[in-house]
């Protein structure tokens, strides 16, 4: 059930990275980029909320961890703080907080594309499991045969 989270979080991470691009364009003299920066901040927050909802699907019905949904909610809180600090023109907080937000979003997006922890490993394939079960049955049969031997021969075997 990770596909919805992968798509939503990857989209949010790209949009949050674009925030730095729009801010750079504004600083370079493209003053219309400030409006784009402001609008994209709102859309990025919405994308992170969608990723949080998709994170709930990892847990229910996916039986995965709950922390991705909670991490997205925390990230949304940081984005809300970032928007407030940006409107207050507190650039000494706004810029480093933005870097942290981009890093967290990238980390969540990268995690979403990693193989699931409970995914089947090659050594645990169904064929190998059947093989191991057959060996266990053979060993149980040998143990039952050895249990029926007289005490003298059992002592020699040990």
C-alpha positions, -999 to 999 in steps of 0.1 A, spaced: 0 0 0 30 23 -5 22 35 -40 -2 63 -29 24 75 -4 52 73 -29 34 94 -54 21 120 -29 54 124 -10 75 125 -41 52 152 -55 54 172 -22 92 169 -21 95 182 -57 71 211 -49 91 219 -17 124 219 -36 108 243 -62 102 267 -33 140 273 -32 140 278 -70 112 304 -68 129 322 -40 162 323 -60 144 336 -90 129 364 -69 163 373 -54 177 374 -90 152 401 -99 121 381 -113 96 397 -89 67 376 -102 84 346 -87 75 359 -52 38 353 -60 46 319 -74 67 311 -42 37 321 -20 11 301 -40 34 270 -42 38 272 -4 0 266 -1 0 238 -26 30 222 -10 12 221 23 -18 205 7 4 179 -10 20 171 24 -15 166 39 -24 143 10 8 124 17 -2 121 54 -36 106 43 -17 82 21 6 74 50 -25 63 70 -31 37 42 4 23 49 -8 15 84 -45 6 77 -50 -16 58 -13 -21 49 -2 -31 84 29 -10 81 43 16 104 22 47 115 52 70 117 51 81 80 17 97 85 28 113 117 60 126 101 39 142 73 17 159 99 48 172 117 62 184 83 29 201 77 33 219 110 67 231 100 53 243 66 26 263 85 54 278 107 74 285 76 46 304 59 40 325 91 77 333 94 78 342 57 50 366 59 67 381 90 98 386 68 120 368 93 144 356 67 170 345 93 145 318 104 127 314 71 157 303 50 172 276 73 138 263 82 131 259 45 163 240 40 153 216 68 118 212 54 132 203 20 156 178 36 128 161 56 106 159 26 134 144 5 141 119 33 105 108 34 103 105 -3 135 84 -4 122 62 24 89 56 5 108 41 -25 129 17 -4 117 -19 -3 92 -26 26 107 -42 57 83 -70 56 88 -78 19 97 -114 11 134 -119 8 148 -142 -19 160 -167 8 125 -169 21 108 -179 -11 78 -203 -10 99 -230 -27 126 -227 -1 101 -227 27 86 -260 14 121 -274 11 128 -265 47 95 -280 59 104 -312 41 137 -314 58 121 -307 92 97 -336 86 126 -359 76 145 -349 108 114 -355 129 110 -390 113 146 -398 121 142 -386 157 111 -409 161 131 -439 147 160 -432 171 136 -429 200 125 -466 194 161 -480 196 172 -500 226 191 -480 253 225 -497 244 224 -486 208 211 -452 217 241 -448 240 265 -458 212 250 -433 188 256 -405 213 
